[in-house]
Amino acid sequence: MPIYEYECKACGQRLEKLQKISAAPLTDCPACEAPELSRLVSAAGFRLAGGGWYETDFKSGGKKNLAGDAGGSAQSGSSSSKKEGAAA
């Protein structure tokens, strides 16, 4: 659930409220009880930066190199076809 920031136009009181996206905006100020609250546009609480996510970021042990595993199985498949060709 996002945190919305509000400001009262009557008294200047600012507050933050954790609400569902589908919830109606607040209208009554808790400080002066005037129906003058307005929702403010504020910066996001997180920032996406850097090179991005990689398939190896949260893997452990032998699961880290998935591309190498696929290459290993392809190599074993080619060696088995060579053996079959030599036997025939």
Sine and cosine of phi, psi and omega as CSV:
sin_phi,cos_phi,sin_psi,cos_psi,sin_omega,cos_omega
0.00,0.00,0.69,-0.73,0.00,-1.00
-0.98,0.18,0.37,-0.93,0.09,-1.00
-0.98,-0.20,0.86,-0.52,0.01,-1.00
-0.98,-0.19,0.57,-0.82,0.00,-1.00
-0.95,-0.31,0.73,-0.69,-0.03,-1.00
-0.83,-0.56,0.43,-0.90,0.10,-0.99
-0.65,-0.76,0.69,-0.73,0.03,-1.00
-1.00,0.07,0.80,-0.60,0.02,-1.00
-0.96,0.28,-0.38,0.93,-0.03,-1.00
-0.99,0.16,-0.76,0.65,-0.10,-1.00
-0.92,-0.39,-0.17,0.98,0.02,-1.00
1.00,0.08,0.02,1.00,0.02,-1.00
-0.87,0.48,0.71,-0.70,0.07,-1.00
-0.91,-0.42,0.60,-0.80,0.03,-1.00
-0.50,-0.87,0.33,-0.94,0.07,-1.00
-0.89,-0.45,0.60,-0.80,-0.03,-1.00
-0.66,-0.75,0.77,-0.64,0.07,-1.00
-0.99,0.12,0.90,-0.43,-0.07,-1.00
-0.67,-0.75,0.40,-0.92,0.14,-0.99
-0.94,0.35,0.43,-0.90,0.03,-1.00
-0.89,0.46,-0.58,0.81,-0.05,-1.00
-0.99,0.16,-0.13,0.99,-0.03,-1.00
-0.95,0.32,0.55,-0.83,0.05,-1.00
-0.94,0.33,0.57,-0.82,0.03,-1.00
-0.89,0.46,0.53,-0.85,0.06,-1.00
-0.94,0.35,0.51,-0.86,0.00,-1.00
-0.83,-0.56,-0.52,0.85,-0.07,-1.00
-0.99,-0.11,0.77,-0.64,0.01,-1.00
-0.96,0.28,0.75,-0.66,0.03,-1.00
-0.95,0.31,-0.37,0.93,-0.04,-1.00
-0.99,0.12,-0.79,0.61,-0.07,-1.00
-0.95,-0.32,-0.07,1.00,0.03,-1.00
0.88,0.47,0.30,0.95,0.07,-1.00
-0.99,0.12,0.56,-0.83,0.02,-1.00
-0.99,0.15,0.81,0.58,-0.12,-0.99
-0.87,-0.50,0.30,0.95,0.00,-1.00
-0.96,0.26,0.66,-0.75,0.11,-0.99
-0.74,-0.68,0.61,-0.79,0.00,-1.00
-0.98,0.21,0.72,-0.69,0.01,-1.00
-1.00,-0.09,0.44,-0.90,0.13,-0.99
-1.00,-0.07,0.86,-0.51,-0.04,-1.00
-0.77,-0.64,0.19,-0.98,-0.03,-1.00
-0.94,0.34,0.45,-0.89,0.05,-1.00
-0.92,0.40,0.43,-0.90,-0.03,-1.00
-0.99,0.13,-0.02,1.00,0.03,-1.00
-0.59,-0.81,0.27,-0.96,-0.02,-1.00
-0.67,-0.74,0.75,-0.66,0.05,-1.00
-1.00,-0.03,0.87,-0.49,-0.02,-1.00
-0.54,-0.84,0.34,-0.94,0.07,-1.00
0.96,-0.30,-0.23,-0.97,-0.09,-1.00
-0.99,0.17,-0.25,0.97,0.02,-1.00
0.94,-0.35,-0.11,-0.99,-0.02,-1.00
-0.99,-0.16,0.61,-0.79,0.01,-1.00
-0.85,-0.53,0.42,-0.91,-0.03,-1.00
-0.90,0.44,-0.32,0.95,-0.04,-1.00
-1.00,-0.09,-0.02,1.00,-0.10,-0.99
-0.87,0.49,-0.65,0.76,-0.10,-1.00
-0.86,-0.51,0.45,0.89,0.02,-1.00
-0.97,-0.22,0.38,-0.92,-0.03,-1.00
-0.77,-0.64,0.35,-0.94,0.09,-1.00
0.86,0.50,-0.72,-0.69,-0.07,-1.00
-0.97,0.26,-0.12,0.99,-0.02,-1.00
-0.99,0.12,-0.09,1.00,-0.10,-0.99
-0.92,0.40,-0.63,0.78,-0.10,-1.00
-0.96,-0.26,0.99,0.17,-0.03,-1.00
-0.94,0.34,-0.58,0.82,0.02,-1.00
-0.91,0.41,-0.61,0.79,0.03,-1.00
-0.93,0.38,-0.58,0.82,0.03,-1.00
-0.90,0.43,-0.66,0.75,0.01,-1.00
-0.91,0.40,-0.62,0.79,0.03,-1.00
-0.92,0.39,-0.59,0.81,0.00,-1.00
-0.91,0.40,-0.64,0.77,0.00,-1.00
-0.95,0.30,-0.51,0.86,0.04,-1.00
-0.94,0.35,-0.60,0.80,0.01,-1.00
-0.93,0.37,-0.64,0.76,-0.01,-1.00
-0.93,0.38,-0.53,0.85,0.04,-1.00
-0.93,0.38,-0.61,0.79,-0.01,-1.00
-0.95,0.30,-0.55,0.83,0.01,-1.00
-0.95,0.31,-0.53,0.85,0.01,-1.00
-0.95,0.32,-0.53,0.85,0.04,-1.00
-0.95,0.32,-0.52,0.85,0.05,-1.00
-0.92,0.39,-0.64,0.77,0.01,-1.00
-0.91,0.42,-0.65,0.76,0.01,-1.00
-0.91,0.41,-0.62,0.78,0.00,-1.00
-0.93,0.38,-0.58,0.81,-0.02,-1.00
-0.95,0.31,-0.57,0.82,-0.02,-1.00
-0.96,0.28,-0.45,0.89,-0.08,-1.00
-0.99,0.11,0.00,0.00,0.00,0.00
